[in-house]
Amino acid sequence: MILFRALVGLLALFFAHYLGRSAAGLHQRREVRARTVTWALRTAVCVGAVLWGRGLDALSVVVLALTAVSLGSGIRRQLRPPKDEGLVEVMLPKE
């Protein structure tokens, strides 16, 4: 049972990251609200499944904390995209 809860917790981390990216995209008006709601529902169902049988135990507290961190990292990644290093120009110089 713990293995199942841990796997669902990993899914919650994945979904929370994409929820953060989608929420930041929605804030920037680049994302559709329906997609953000879908990621929110997926995350909520997974977190609810982790909490379902045992309530707040050590595993569920860890999953909740990591889900919050994953959500924050998704928001940060969407709001601060990586800089273009111009690798194409470095690898294939113009003659």
N, CA, C and O atoms as a CHARMM CRD file, in Angstrom:
* protein
*
  380
    1    1 MET  N      0.82400  -1.20000   0.00000 PROA 1      0.00000
    2    1 MET  CA     0.00000   0.00000   0.00000 PROA 1      0.00000
    3    1 MET  C      0.86300   1.25800   0.00000 PROA 1      0.00000
    4    1 MET  O      0.51700   2.25700  -0.63100 PROA 1      0.00000
    5    2 ILE  N      1.98800   1.20400   0.71100 PROA 2      0.00000
    6    2 ILE  CA     2.87300   2.36300   0.76000 PROA 2      0.00000
    7    2 ILE  C      3.47800   2.62700  -0.61400 PROA 2      0.00000
    8    2 ILE  O      3.64700   3.78100  -1.00900 PROA 2      0.00000
    9    3 LEU  N      3.80000   1.56900  -1.33500 PROA 3      0.00000
   10    3 LEU  CA     4.36600   1.72500  -2.66900 PROA 3      0.00000
   11    3 LEU  C      3.36400   2.41400  -3.59600 PROA 3      0.00000
   12    3 LEU  O      3.73900   3.29700  -4.36800 PROA 3      0.00000
   13    4 PHE  N      2.10700   2.01800  -3.52200 PROA 4      0.00000
   14    4 PHE  CA     1.06800   2.65500  -4.33900 PROA 4      0.00000
   15    4 PHE  C      0.93200   4.13400  -3.99400 PROA 4      0.00000
   16    4 PHE  O      0.83900   4.97400  -4.88900 PROA 4      0.00000
   17    5 ARG  N      0.92100   4.45600  -2.70900 PROA 5      0.00000
   18    5 ARG  CA     0.81100   5.85500  -2.29200 PROA 5      0.00000
   19    5 ARG  C      2.02400   6.66300  -2.73900 PROA 5      0.00000
   20    5 ARG  O      1.89300   7.82900  -3.10900 PROA 5      0.00000
   21    6 ALA  N      3.20200   6.04600  -2.70600 PROA 6      0.00000
   22    6 ALA  CA     4.40900   6.74000  -3.14900 PROA 6      0.00000
   23    6 ALA  C      4.36300   6.99900  -4.65900 PROA 6      0.00000
   24    6 ALA  O      4.76000   8.07000  -5.11800 PROA 6      0.00000
   25    7 LEU  N      3.88600   6.03200  -5.41900 PROA 7      0.00000
   26    7 LEU  CA     3.78000   6.22400  -6.86800 PROA 7      0.00000
   27    7 LEU  C      2.75400   7.30400  -7.21900 PROA 7      0.00000
   28    7 LEU  O      2.97500   8.11500  -8.11900 PROA 7      0.00000
   29    8 VAL  N      1.64600   7.30400  -6.50900 PROA 8      0.00000
   30    8 VAL  CA     0.64500   8.35700  -6.73200 PROA 8      0.00000
   31    8 VAL  C      1.20700   9.70900  -6.30100 PROA 8      0.00000
   32    8 VAL  O      0.90300  10.73400  -6.91200 PROA 8      0.00000
   33    9 GLY  N      2.02500   9.71100  -5.25100 PROA 9      0.00000
   34    9 GLY  CA     2.69200  10.94000  -4.82700 PROA 9      0.00000
   35    9 GLY  C      3.64800  11.47200  -5.89000 PROA 9      0.00000
   36    9 GLY  O      3.74700  12.68300  -6.09100 PROA 9      0.00000
   37   10 LEU  N      4.35300  10.56300  -6.57100 PROA 10     0.00000
   38   10 LEU  CA     5.22400  10.98600  -7.66800 PROA 10     0.00000
   39   10 LEU  C      4.41300  11.59200  -8.81200 PROA 10     0.00000
   40   10 LEU  O      4.82700  12.57600  -9.42500 PROA 10     0.00000
   41   11 LEU  N      3.26700  10.99900  -9.09000 PROA 11     0.00000
   42   11 LEU  CA     2.38000  11.58900 -10.09900 PROA 11     0.00000
   43   11 LEU  C      1.92600  12.98900  -9.67100 PROA 11     0.00000
   44   11 LEU  O      1.83300  13.89700 -10.49700 PROA 11     0.00000
   45   12 ALA  N      1.64600  13.15400  -8.38300 PROA 12     0.00000
   46   12 ALA  CA     1.23000  14.46500  -7.88100 PROA 12     0.00000
   47   12 ALA  C      2.33600  15.49600  -8.08100 PROA 12     0.00000
   48   12 ALA  O      2.05400  16.64800  -8.40900 PROA 12     0.00000
   49   13 LEU  N      3.59400  15.09300  -7.88500 PROA 13     0.00000
   50   13 LEU  CA     4.71000  16.01300  -8.11000 PROA 13     0.00000
   51   13 LEU  C      4.78600  16.43400  -9.57400 PROA 13     0.00000
   52   13 LEU  O      4.96000  17.61400  -9.88000 PROA 13     0.00000
   53   14 PHE  N      4.65700  15.47500 -10.46300 PROA 14     0.00000
   54   14 PHE  CA     4.67400  15.74700 -11.89600 PROA 14     0.00000
   55   14 PHE  C      3.53800  16.68900 -12.28100 PROA 14     0.00000
   56   14 PHE  O      3.74900  17.67800 -12.98200 PROA 14     0.00000
   57   15 PHE  N      2.34500  16.37300 -11.82000 PROA 15     0.00000
   58   15 PHE  CA     1.18000  17.19600 -12.15500 PROA 15     0.00000
   59   15 PHE  C      1.29000  18.59800 -11.56100 PROA 15     0.00000
   60   15 PHE  O      0.87900  19.57100 -12.19300 PROA 15     0.00000
   61   16 ALA  N      1.84500  18.71200 -10.34600 PROA 16     0.00000
   62   16 ALA  CA     1.98200  20.02500  -9.71600 PROA 16     0.00000
   63   16 ALA  C      2.96000  20.90500 -10.48200 PROA 16     0.00000
   64   16 ALA  O      2.75700  22.11400 -10.59600 PROA 16     0.00000
   65   17 HSD  N      4.01700  20.30000 -11.00500 PROA 17     0.00000
   66   17 HSD  CA     4.97600  21.08400 -11.79200 PROA 17     0.00000
   67   17 HSD  C      4.28700  21.67500 -13.02500 PROA 17     0.00000
   68   17 HSD  O      4.43900  22.86000 -13.32000 PROA 17     0.00000
   69   18 TYR  N      3.53700  20.84900 -13.73200 PROA 18     0.00000
   70   18 TYR  CA     2.85000  21.34000 -14.92200 PROA 18     0.00000
   71   18 TYR  C      1.67800  22.25100 -14.56400 PROA 18     0.00000
   72   18 TYR  O      1.29500  23.10000 -15.36900 PROA 18     0.00000
   73   19 LEU  N      1.10900  22.09500 -13.38900 PROA 19     0.00000
   74   19 LEU  CA     0.10100  23.04300 -12.91400 PROA 19     0.00000
   75   19 LEU  C      0.72800  24.41100 -12.72300 PROA 19     0.00000
   76   19 LEU  O      0.14200  25.42300 -13.10500 PROA 19     0.00000
   77   20 GLY  N      1.91700  24.45100 -12.13300 PROA 20     0.00000
   78   20 GLY  CA     2.61100  25.72500 -11.95600 PROA 20     0.00000
   79   20 GLY  C      2.94100  26.39400 -13.27500 PROA 20     0.00000
   80   20 GLY  O      2.76600  27.60300 -13.42800 PROA 20     0.00000
   81   21 ARG  N      3.42000  25.60300 -14.23200 PROA 21     0.00000
   82   21 ARG  CA     3.73500  26.16700 -15.54600 PROA 21     0.00000
   83   21 ARG  C      2.47600  26.68400 -16.23600 PROA 21     0.00000
   84   21 ARG  O      2.49000  27.74300 -16.86200 PROA 21     0.00000
   85   22 SER  N      1.39300  25.92600 -16.11300 PROA 22     0.00000
   86   22 SER  CA     0.14700  26.33400 -16.74500 PROA 22     0.00000
   87   22 SER  C     -0.44500  27.57000 -16.06600 PROA 22     0.00000
   88   22 SER  O     -0.98200  28.44900 -16.73900 PROA 22     0.00000
   89   23 ALA  N     -0.35100  27.63900 -14.75200 PROA 23     0.00000
   90   23 ALA  CA    -0.87600  28.79700 -14.03000 PROA 23     0.00000
   91   23 ALA  C     -0.08800  30.05800 -14.37700 PROA 23     0.00000
   92   23 ALA  O     -0.66900  31.13300 -14.52800 PROA 23     0.00000
   93   24 ALA  N      1.23000  29.92800 -14.50100 PROA 24     0.00000
   94   24 ALA  CA     2.03800  31.08700 -14.89800 PROA 24     0.00000
   95   24 ALA  C      1.71900  31.48400 -16.33500 PROA 24     0.00000
   96   24 ALA  O      1.67600  32.67300 -16.65000 PROA 24     0.00000
   97   25 GLY  N      1.49500  30.50600 -17.20800 PROA 25     0.00000
   98   25 GLY  CA     1.10100  30.80900 -18.58100 PROA 25     0.00000
   99   25 GLY  C     -0.26200  31.46300 -18.64500 PROA 25     0.00000
  100   25 GLY  O     -0.49800  32.33700 -19.47900 PROA 25     0.00000
  101   26 LEU  N     -1.15600  31.04700 -17.77200 PROA 26     0.00000
  102   26 LEU  CA    -2.47800  31.67300 -17.70700 PROA 26     0.00000
  103   26 LEU  C     -2.35300  33.12400 -17.25600 PROA 26     0.00000
  104   26 LEU  O     -3.04400  34.00700 -17.76300 PROA 26     0.00000
  105   27 HSD  N     -1.46800  33.35400 -16.30400 PROA 27     0.00000
  106   27 HSD  CA    -1.23500  34.72100 -15.82900 PROA 27     0.00000
  107   27 HSD  C     -0.65300  35.59900 -16.93600 PROA 27     0.00000
  108   27 HSD  O     -0.95000  36.79200 -17.00800 PROA 27     0.00000
  109   28 GLN  N      0.17100  35.01100 -17.79400 PROA 28     0.00000
  110   28 GLN  CA     0.76800  35.74900 -18.90900 PROA 28     0.00000
  111   28 GLN  C     -0.15600  35.78200 -20.13400 PROA 28     0.00000
  112   28 GLN  O      0.21000  36.33000 -21.17400 PROA 28     0.00000
  113   29 ARG  N     -1.33600  35.20200 -20.01000 PROA 29     0.00000
  114   29 ARG  CA    -2.32600  35.12900 -21.09000 PROA 29     0.00000
  115   29 ARG  C     -1.82000  34.32200 -22.28200 PROA 29     0.00000
  116   29 ARG  O     -2.14000  34.63000 -23.43000 PROA 29     0.00000
  117   30 ARG  N     -1.02900  33.28800 -22.00200 PROA 30     0.00000
  118   30 ARG  CA    -0.55800  32.38900 -23.05100 PROA 30     0.00000
  119   30 ARG  C     -1.18900  31.00400 -22.93500 PROA 30     0.00000
  120   30 ARG  O     -0.95900  30.14500 -23.78600 PROA 30     0.00000
  121   31 GLU  N     -1.97100  30.78600 -21.90300 PROA 31     0.00000
  122   31 GLU  CA    -2.52400  29.46400 -21.62700 PROA 31     0.00000
  123   31 GLU  C     -4.03900  29.56300 -21.50000 PROA 31     0.00000
  124   31 GLU  O     -4.57500  30.59800 -21.10400 PROA 31     0.00000
  125   32 VAL  N     -4.71200  28.49100 -21.83500 PROA 32     0.00000
  126   32 VAL  CA    -6.16500  28.42400 -21.73900 PROA 32     0.00000
  127   32 VAL  C     -6.54000  28.00500 -20.31000 PROA 32     0.00000
  128   32 VAL  O     -5.85800  27.18300 -19.69800 PROA 32     0.00000
  129   33 ARG  N     -7.61400  28.57100 -19.79500 PROA 33     0.00000
  130   33 ARG  CA    -8.03100  28.28000 -18.42500 PROA 33     0.00000
  131   33 ARG  C     -8.39000  26.80800 -18.23100 PROA 33     0.00000
  132   33 ARG  O     -8.15300  26.24400 -17.16300 PROA 33     0.00000
  133   34 ALA  N     -8.95600  26.19400 -19.25500 PROA 34     0.00000
  134   34 ALA  CA    -9.36700  24.79600 -19.13700 PROA 34     0.00000
  135   34 ALA  C     -8.16300  23.87700 -18.88400 PROA 34     0.00000
  136   34 ALA  O     -8.27700  22.90700 -18.13500 PROA 34     0.00000
  137   35 ARG  N     -7.02800  24.17100 -19.49500 PROA 35     0.00000
  138   35 ARG  CA    -5.83700  23.35000 -19.28400 PROA 35     0.00000
  139   35 ARG  C     -5.32600  23.50000 -17.84800 PROA 35     0.00000
  140   35 ARG  O     -4.89000  22.52600 -17.23500 PROA 35     0.00000
  141   36 THR  N     -5.38300  24.71700 -17.31900 PROA 36     0.00000
  142   36 THR  CA    -4.95000  24.94600 -15.93900 PROA 36     0.00000
  143   36 THR  C     -5.87300  24.22000 -14.96300 PROA 36     0.00000
  144   36 THR  O     -5.40800  23.62400 -13.99100 PROA 36     0.00000
  145   37 VAL  N     -7.16700  24.26800 -15.21900 PROA 37     0.00000
  146   37 VAL  CA    -8.12600  23.57000 -14.35500 PROA 37     0.00000
  147   37 VAL  C     -7.89400  22.05800 -14.42600 PROA 37     0.00000
  148   37 VAL  O     -8.01300  21.36700 -13.41400 PROA 37     0.00000
  149   38 THR  N     -7.56900  21.55000 -15.59700 PROA 38     0.00000
  150   38 THR  CA    -7.30500  20.12200 -15.74800 PROA 38     0.00000
  151   38 THR  C     -6.09500  19.70200 -14.92800 PROA 38     0.00000
  152   38 THR  O     -6.13800  18.68400 -14.23600 PROA 38     0.00000
  153   39 TRP  N     -5.01200  20.47900 -14.99700 PROA 39     0.00000
  154   39 TRP  CA    -3.82700  20.15000 -14.19200 PROA 39     0.00000
  155   39 TRP  C     -4.13600  20.26000 -12.69800 PROA 39     0.00000
  156   39 TRP  O     -3.63600  19.46700 -11.89900 PROA 39     0.00000
  157   40 ALA  N     -4.95700  21.23700 -12.32100 PROA 40     0.00000
  158   40 ALA  CA    -5.32200  21.39100 -10.90900 PROA 40     0.00000
  159   40 ALA  C     -6.13500  20.19400 -10.41700 PROA 40     0.00000
  160   40 ALA  O     -5.92000  19.71500  -9.30400 PROA 40     0.00000
  161   41 LEU  N     -7.05900  19.71400 -11.23500 PROA 41     0.00000
  162   41 LEU  CA    -7.85700  18.54400 -10.84900 PROA 41     0.00000
  163   41 LEU  C     -6.99500  17.28900 -10.73900 PROA 41     0.00000
  164   41 LEU  O     -7.15500  16.50300  -9.80600 PROA 41     0.00000
  165   42 ARG  N     -6.09000  17.10300 -11.68200 PROA 42     0.00000
  166   42 ARG  CA    -5.20300  15.94200 -11.61800 PROA 42     0.00000
  167   42 ARG  C     -4.36300  15.96500 -10.35200 PROA 42     0.00000
  168   42 ARG  O     -4.21100  14.94900  -9.67400 PROA 42     0.00000
  169   43 THR  N     -3.81500  17.14600 -10.03900 PROA 43     0.00000
  170   43 THR  CA    -2.99300  17.27200  -8.83500 PROA 43     0.00000
  171   43 THR  C     -3.82200  17.02700  -7.58400 PROA 43     0.00000
  172   43 THR  O     -3.38100  16.32400  -6.67500 PROA 43     0.00000
  173   44 ALA  N     -5.00800  17.59400  -7.53100 PROA 44     0.00000
  174   44 ALA  CA    -5.86000  17.44000  -6.34600 PROA 44     0.00000
  175   44 ALA  C     -6.28100  15.98500  -6.14300 PROA 44     0.00000
  176   44 ALA  O     -6.32700  15.50600  -5.01000 PROA 44     0.00000
  177   45 VAL  N     -6.58600  15.28500  -7.22500 PROA 45     0.00000
  178   45 VAL  CA    -6.98600  13.87900  -7.10200 PROA 45     0.00000
  179   45 VAL  C     -5.81900  13.03800  -6.58200 PROA 45     0.00000
  180   45 VAL  O     -6.00800  12.17500  -5.72500 PROA 45     0.00000
  181   46 CYS  N     -4.62500  13.28700  -7.09300 PROA 46     0.00000
  182   46 CYS  CA    -3.46700  12.51300  -6.62900 PROA 46     0.00000
  183   46 CYS  C     -3.13600  12.80300  -5.16800 PROA 46     0.00000
  184   46 CYS  O     -2.85500  11.88500  -4.39700 PROA 46     0.00000
  185   47 VAL  N     -3.16900  14.07000  -4.79000 PROA 47     0.00000
  186   47 VAL  CA    -2.90700  14.41500  -3.38600 PROA 47     0.00000
  187   47 VAL  C     -4.00100  13.83500  -2.49300 PROA 47     0.00000
  188   47 VAL  O     -3.71300  13.34000  -1.40300 PROA 47     0.00000
  189   48 GLY  N     -5.23400  13.89200  -2.93900 PROA 48     0.00000
  190   48 GLY  CA    -6.33200  13.28800  -2.17900 PROA 48     0.00000
  191   48 GLY  C     -6.17800  11.79200  -2.03800 PROA 48     0.00000
  192   48 GLY  O     -6.51200  11.23000  -0.99500 PROA 48     0.00000
  193   49 ALA  N     -5.67100  11.12800  -3.08400 PROA 49     0.00000
  194   49 ALA  CA    -5.44900   9.68200  -3.00200 PROA 49     0.00000
  195   49 ALA  C     -4.34800   9.34100  -2.01000 PROA 49     0.00000
  196   49 ALA  O     -4.41800   8.31700  -1.33100 PROA 49     0.00000
  197   50 VAL  N     -3.33700  10.18700  -1.92100 PROA 50     0.00000
  198   50 VAL  CA    -2.27200   9.95300  -0.93800 PROA 50     0.00000
  199   50 VAL  C     -2.81000  10.14100   0.47600 PROA 50     0.00000
  200   50 VAL  O     -2.42200   9.41300   1.39000 PROA 50     0.00000
  201   51 LEU  N     -3.68800  11.09800   0.65900 PROA 51     0.00000
  202   51 LEU  CA    -4.25100  11.38200   1.98400 PROA 51     0.00000
  203   51 LEU  C     -5.41300  10.46400   2.35900 PROA 51     0.00000
  204   51 LEU  O     -5.79800  10.42900   3.52800 PROA 51     0.00000
  205   52 TRP  N     -5.97600   9.73300   1.42600 PROA 52     0.00000
  206   52 TRP  CA    -7.23200   9.01900   1.61900 PROA 52     0.00000
  207   52 TRP  C     -7.21800   8.03600   2.78300 PROA 52     0.00000
  208   52 TRP  O     -8.04100   8.16700   3.68800 PROA 52     0.00000
  209   53 GLY  N     -6.35000   7.09400   2.79500 PROA 53     0.00000
  210   53 GLY  CA    -6.42400   6.01800   3.77600 PROA 53     0.00000
  211   53 GLY  C     -5.85800   6.34300   5.14300 PROA 53     0.00000
  212   53 GLY  O     -6.41500   5.93900   6.16300 PROA 53     0.00000
  213   54 ARG  N     -4.76800   7.06100   5.16700 PROA 54     0.00000
  214   54 ARG  CA    -4.04600   7.25600   6.42500 PROA 54     0.00000
  215   54 ARG  C     -4.13700   8.66200   6.99100 PROA 54     0.00000
  216   54 ARG  O     -3.81800   8.86900   8.16200 PROA 54     0.00000
  217   55 GLY  N     -4.55600   9.61300   6.20900 PROA 55     0.00000
  218   55 GLY  CA    -4.57600  10.99400   6.69500 PROA 55     0.00000
  219   55 GLY  C     -3.17400  11.58700   6.63700 PROA 55     0.00000
  220   55 GLY  O     -2.40100  11.28400   5.72800 PROA 55     0.00000
  221   56 LEU  N     -2.85200  12.42800   7.60600 PROA 56     0.00000
  222   56 LEU  CA    -1.54600  13.07200   7.63200 PROA 56     0.00000
  223   56 LEU  C     -0.53600  12.18100   8.36500 PROA 56     0.00000
  224   56 LEU  O     -0.46200  12.19300   9.59400 PROA 56     0.00000
  225   57 ASP  N      0.21700  11.42900   7.61400 PROA 57     0.00000
  226   57 ASP  CA     1.32600  10.68400   8.17800 PROA 57     0.00000
  227   57 ASP  C      2.60000  11.20700   7.53400 PROA 57     0.00000
  228   57 ASP  O      2.56300  12.20400   6.81300 PROA 57     0.00000
  229   58 ALA  N      3.71700  10.55300   7.78300 PROA 58     0.00000
  230   58 ALA  CA     5.00500  11.04200   7.29500 PROA 58     0.00000
  231   58 ALA  C      5.04200  11.10800   5.76500 PROA 58     0.00000
  232   58 ALA  O      5.52100  12.09000   5.19800 PROA 58     0.00000
  233   59 LEU  N      4.54200  10.08000   5.10600 PROA 59     0.00000
  234   59 LEU  CA     4.56800  10.05500   3.64500 PROA 59     0.00000
  235   59 LEU  C      3.72800  11.18500   3.05000 PROA 59     0.00000
  236   59 LEU  O      4.15600  11.85100   2.10700 PROA 59     0.00000
  237   60 SER  N      2.55200  11.39400   3.59300 PROA 60     0.00000
  238   60 SER  CA     1.69100  12.43100   3.02500 PROA 60     0.00000
  239   60 SER  C      2.24500  13.83300   3.28500 PROA 60     0.00000
  240   60 SER  O      2.07500  14.72200   2.45100 PROA 60     0.00000
  241   61 VAL  N      2.89900  14.04400   4.41600 PROA 61     0.00000
  242   61 VAL  CA     3.50600  15.35100   4.68200 PROA 61     0.00000
  243   61 VAL  C      4.65200  15.60000   3.70800 PROA 61     0.00000
  244   61 VAL  O      4.80300  16.71000   3.19800 PROA 61     0.00000
  245   62 VAL  N      5.45700  14.57500   3.44900 PROA 62     0.00000
  246   62 VAL  CA     6.55900  14.71100   2.48100 PROA 62     0.00000
  247   62 VAL  C      6.00000  14.98900   1.08400 PROA 62     0.00000
  248   62 VAL  O      6.51300  15.84800   0.36800 PROA 62     0.00000
  249   63 VAL  N      4.95800  14.26600   0.70300 PROA 63     0.00000
  250   63 VAL  CA     4.35500  14.48200  -0.61900 PROA 63     0.00000
  251   63 VAL  C      3.78100  15.88600  -0.72200 PROA 63     0.00000
  252   63 VAL  O      3.94700  16.53700  -1.75400 PROA 63     0.00000
  253   64 LEU  N      3.11600  16.36600   0.30600 PROA 64     0.00000
  254   64 LEU  CA     2.55700  17.72000   0.27400 PROA 64     0.00000
  255   64 LEU  C      3.65000  18.77800   0.17000 PROA 64     0.00000
  256   64 LEU  O      3.51900  19.73700  -0.59000 PROA 64     0.00000
  257   65 ALA  N      4.72200  18.60400   0.92900 PROA 65     0.00000
  258   65 ALA  CA     5.82600  19.57000   0.88000 PROA 65     0.00000
  259   65 ALA  C      6.49300  19.56700  -0.49600 PROA 65     0.00000
  260   65 ALA  O      6.75500  20.62700  -1.06500 PROA 65     0.00000
  261   66 LEU  N      6.76600  18.37200  -1.02800 PROA 66     0.00000
  262   66 LEU  CA     7.40800  18.29300  -2.33500 PROA 66     0.00000
  263   66 LEU  C      6.48400  18.76900  -3.45300 PROA 66     0.00000
  264   66 LEU  O      6.94900  19.29300  -4.46500 PROA 66     0.00000
  265   67 THR  N      5.18500  18.58800  -3.27400 PROA 67     0.00000
  266   67 THR  CA     4.22800  19.09000  -4.25700 PROA 67     0.00000
  267   67 THR  C      4.25700  20.61800  -4.29100 PROA 67     0.00000
  268   67 THR  O      4.20200  21.21600  -5.36600 PROA 67     0.00000
  269   68 ALA  N      4.34200  21.24200  -3.13400 PROA 68     0.00000
  270   68 ALA  CA     4.43100  22.70400  -3.09000 PROA 68     0.00000
  271   68 ALA  C      5.72500  23.19600  -3.74300 PROA 68     0.00000
  272   68 ALA  O      5.72100  24.19500  -4.46100 PROA 68     0.00000
  273   69 VAL  N      6.82600  22.49300  -3.49000 PROA 69     0.00000
  274   69 VAL  CA     8.10100  22.87100  -4.11200 PROA 69     0.00000
  275   69 VAL  C      8.02300  22.68300  -5.62300 PROA 69     0.00000
  276   69 VAL  O      8.51300  23.52000  -6.38200 PROA 69     0.00000
  277   70 SER  N      7.41500  21.59700  -6.05700 PROA 70     0.00000
  278   70 SER  CA     7.28100  21.32800  -7.48400 PROA 70     0.00000
  279   70 SER  C      6.39700  22.37700  -8.16000 PROA 70     0.00000
  280   70 SER  O      6.68700  22.81000  -9.27600 PROA 70     0.00000
  281   71 LEU  N      5.34500  22.77600  -7.49900 PROA 71     0.00000
  282   71 LEU  CA     4.47500  23.83400  -8.02700 PROA 71     0.00000
  283   71 LEU  C      5.26000  25.13100  -8.18700 PROA 71     0.00000
  284   71 LEU  O      5.16100  25.80300  -9.21400 PROA 71     0.00000
  285   72 GLY  N      6.03300  25.47500  -7.17600 PROA 72     0.00000
  286   72 GLY  CA     6.85000  26.68800  -7.24300 PROA 72     0.00000
  287   72 GLY  C      7.90200  26.63200  -8.33400 PROA 72     0.00000
  288   72 GLY  O      8.16700  27.63100  -9.00300 PROA 72     0.00000
  289   73 SER  N      8.50000  25.46500  -8.51200 PROA 73     0.00000
  290   73 SER  CA     9.51900  25.34500  -9.56100 PROA 73     0.00000
  291   73 SER  C      8.89300  25.44000 -10.94700 PROA 73     0.00000
  292   73 SER  O      9.51600  25.96500 -11.86900 PROA 73     0.00000
  293   74 GLY  N      7.68000  24.94300 -11.10400 PROA 74     0.00000
  294   74 GLY  CA     6.98600  25.07800 -12.38400 PROA 74     0.00000
  295   74 GLY  C      6.66200  26.52900 -12.69900 PROA 74     0.00000
  296   74 GLY  O      6.79700  26.96800 -13.84100 PROA 74     0.00000
  297   75 ILE  N      6.23600  27.26700 -11.69000 PROA 75     0.00000
  298   75 ILE  CA     5.95100  28.68800 -11.88100 PROA 75     0.00000
  299   75 ILE  C      7.22900  29.43300 -12.24700 PROA 75     0.00000
  300   75 ILE  O      7.24300  30.24700 -13.17000 PROA 75     0.00000
  301   76 ARG  N      8.30000  29.14500 -11.51300 PROA 76     0.00000
  302   76 ARG  CA     9.57600  29.82600 -11.76800 PROA 76     0.00000
  303   76 ARG  C     10.11000  29.49500 -13.15800 PROA 76     0.00000
  304   76 ARG  O     10.62900  30.37000 -13.85200 PROA 76     0.00000
  305   77 ARG  N      9.98600  28.25100 -13.55600 PROA 77     0.00000
  306   77 ARG  CA    10.49300  27.85600 -14.86700 PROA 77     0.00000
  307   77 ARG  C      9.72500  28.53800 -15.99300 PROA 77     0.00000
  308   77 ARG  O     10.31100  28.89100 -17.01600 PROA 77     0.00000
  309   78 GLN  N      8.42700  28.72600 -15.81500 PROA 78     0.00000
  310   78 GLN  CA     7.63200  29.37300 -16.86300 PROA 78     0.00000
  311   78 GLN  C      7.89100  30.87600 -16.90600 PROA 78     0.00000
  312   78 GLN  O      7.93500  31.46700 -17.98500 PROA 78     0.00000
  313   79 LEU  N      8.06100  31.49500 -15.74400 PROA 79     0.00000
  314   79 LEU  CA     8.25300  32.94300 -15.70800 PROA 79     0.00000
  315   79 LEU  C      9.67100  33.35700 -16.08300 PROA 79     0.00000
  316   79 LEU  O      9.88600  34.48400 -16.53000 PROA 79     0.00000
  317   80 ARG  N     10.64200  32.46100 -15.90800 PROA 80     0.00000
  318   80 ARG  CA    12.03000  32.76000 -16.24200 PROA 80     0.00000
  319   80 ARG  C     12.56400  31.71100 -17.20900 PROA 80     0.00000
  320   80 ARG  O     13.24500  30.77300 -16.79600 PROA 80     0.00000
  321   81 PRO  N     12.26000  31.86400 -18.48300 PROA 81     0.00000
  322   81 PRO  CA    12.74700  30.86700 -19.45200 PROA 81     0.00000
  323   81 PRO  C     14.26400  30.94400 -19.58900 PROA 81     0.00000
  324   81 PRO  O     14.85200  31.99400 -19.33000 PROA 81     0.00000
  325   82 PRO  N     14.90500  29.85100 -19.99200 PROA 82     0.00000
  326   82 PRO  CA    16.36000  29.87200 -20.12900 PROA 82     0.00000
  327   82 PRO  C     16.79600  30.80000 -21.25700 PROA 82     0.00000
  328   82 PRO  O     16.08100  31.00200 -22.23900 PROA 82     0.00000
  329   83 LYS  N     17.99000  31.35600 -21.08500 PROA 83     0.00000
  330   83 LYS  CA    18.52400  32.25900 -22.09900 PROA 83     0.00000
  331   83 LYS  C     19.01500  31.46200 -23.29300 PROA 83     0.00000
  332   83 LYS  O     19.54100  30.35900 -23.14300 PROA 83     0.00000
  333   84 ASP  N     18.84100  32.02500 -24.47000 PROA 84     0.00000
  334   84 ASP  CA    19.32500  31.39300 -25.68900 PROA 84     0.00000
  335   84 ASP  C     20.82500  31.63800 -25.79300 PROA 84     0.00000
  336   84 ASP  O     21.26500  32.78300 -25.89700 PROA 84     0.00000
  337   85 GLU  N     21.59800  30.58000 -25.76400 PROA 85     0.00000
  338   85 GLU  CA    23.05000  30.71900 -25.79200 PROA 85     0.00000
  339   85 GLU  C     23.60100  30.79600 -27.20800 PROA 85     0.00000
  340   85 GLU  O     24.80400  30.97900 -27.39500 PROA 85     0.00000
  341   86 GLY  N     22.75300  30.66200 -28.18300 PROA 86     0.00000
  342   86 GLY  CA    23.19700  30.74400 -29.55900 PROA 86     0.00000
  343   86 GLY  C     24.08100  29.58000 -29.96200 PROA 86     0.00000
  344   86 GLY  O     25.08700  29.77000 -30.64600 PROA 86     0.00000
  345   87 LEU  N     23.71700  28.38900 -29.55000 PROA 87     0.00000
  346   87 LEU  CA    24.53300  27.22300 -29.85400 PROA 87     0.00000
  347   87 LEU  C     24.56300  26.90400 -31.33300 PROA 87     0.00000
  348   87 LEU  O     25.53000  26.31700 -31.81800 PROA 87     0.00000
  349   88 VAL  N     23.53000  27.27600 -32.05300 PROA 88     0.00000
  350   88 VAL  CA    23.52100  27.01900 -33.49500 PROA 88     0.00000
  351   88 VAL  C     24.63600  27.80900 -34.16000 PROA 88     0.00000
  352   88 VAL  O     25.33600  27.28700 -35.02800 PROA 88     0.00000
  353   89 GLU  N     24.80400  29.06400 -33.75800 PROA 89     0.00000
  354   89 GLU  CA    25.86200  29.88800 -34.34000 PROA 89     0.00000
  355   89 GLU  C     27.24900  29.39200 -33.94000 PROA 89     0.00000
  356   89 GLU  O     28.19800  29.50500 -34.71700 PROA 89     0.00000
  357   90 VAL  N     27.36700  28.84700 -32.73800 PROA 90     0.00000
  358   90 VAL  CA    28.65200  28.33200 -32.28200 PROA 90     0.00000
  359   90 VAL  C     28.99700  27.04400 -33.04300 PROA 90     0.00000
  360   90 VAL  O     30.13900  26.86300 -33.46500 PROA 90     0.00000
  361   91 MET  N     28.03800  26.17400 -33.21300 PROA 91     0.00000
  362   91 MET  CA    28.30300  24.90000 -33.87100 PROA 91     0.00000
  363   91 MET  C     28.38200  25.04900 -35.38900 PROA 91     0.00000
  364   91 MET  O     29.17200  24.36200 -36.03600 PROA 91     0.00000
  365   92 LEU  N     27.57800  25.93200 -35.95800 PROA 92     0.00000
  366   92 LEU  CA    27.54200  26.11200 -37.41100 PROA 92     0.00000
  367   92 LEU  C     27.79400  27.58000 -37.72900 PROA 92     0.00000
  368   92 LEU  O     26.84900  28.32000 -38.00300 PROA 92     0.00000
  369   93 PRO  N     29.04200  28.01000 -37.69600 PROA 93     0.00000
  370   93 PRO  CA    29.32200  29.43800 -37.92600 PROA 93     0.00000
  371   93 PRO  C     29.00600  29.85000 -39.36000 PROA 93     0.00000
  372   93 PRO  O     29.14200  29.05600 -40.29100 PROA 93     0.00000
  373   94 LYS  N     28.59100  31.08000 -39.52100 PROA 94     0.00000
  374   94 LYS  CA    28.32100  31.62800 -40.85400 PROA 94     0.00000
  375   94 LYS  C     29.64600  31.98500 -41.50200 PROA 94     0.00000
  376   94 LYS  O     30.53700  32.55500 -40.87200 PROA 94     0.00000
  377   95 GLU  N     29.75300  31.63600 -42.77400 PROA 95     0.00000
  378   95 GLU  CA    31.02200  31.91700 -43.46500 PROA 95     0.00000
  379   95 GLU  C     30.90300  33.13500 -44.34200 PROA 95     0.00000
  380   95 GLU  O     31.87200  33.52000 -44.99800 PROA 95     0.00000
